[in-house]
């Protein structure tokens, strides 16, 4: 299911929402043209991968802030004298094993060789503007456009920007705390946008969304309640997240589901608190005087 348009009008042009979309597109173009390292090229890392290594948020670095920069090394031997490259960080077993493999095969140039990573606290912000492919950014920007303009309209531009960035930070930390030993770079605006979706579900419970539905060869466009769409979206994030915990894979399978869950719950919480404050400030109705 893909949302196309909701039925909630806005009172002003969503400058911040459009600005965030433009920023993500510009960053993605930069990723596609990222200057690559020859050694990483040979290890199978493309331009998007290498940009993620330098600017993506690595859970292990976030939870072990004194560990220093991570490296790329041989994490497994897939065939005789053929090795799989991966991110290894000082203090981890993978790093020690990568060093040992390099010593066993001194002529294979296995590293580990350090990545030109930005400070861990910088990657908390840079990671939420990066994406792993066309479908990744297209899906995220579609959801941000459909639902973000109404949240910006309700919160105001400055508060919406702060809310969006904070939702992204909460999402990154949720994923890092669930799987603190992961060395897979986390990128994407999904966590921040999940916060937008959570806030939308609470603030606009009666909204309806024009939705594109396709099941194999069946394609149609219908208007459905936003709560149903967002509930299905949340279930599709929460169930795989539980699966990752069950098998102990964290976000290493490619999708940081707990980042989505954390962002969504944060959005619900902020919107709920905001409505509670608004109800308290609402003046009591005055009795008529005769």
ABEGO torsion letter per residue (X at the ends): XBBABBABBBABBBAAAAAAAAAAAAAAAAAAABBBBAAAAAAGBBAAAAAAAAABBBAAAAABAAAEBBBBBBABBABBGBBBBBBBBBGBAAAAAAAAAAAABAAAGAOBBBBBBBBAAAAAAAAAABBAEAAAAAAAAAAAAAAAAAAAAAAEAAAAAAAAAAAAAAAAAAAAAABAABABBBBEAAAAAAAAAAAAAAABAABBBBBBBBBEABBBBBBBBAAAAAAAAAAAAAAAAAAAAAAGAEAAAGBBAAAAAAAAAAAAAAAAAAAAAAAAABBBBBBBBX
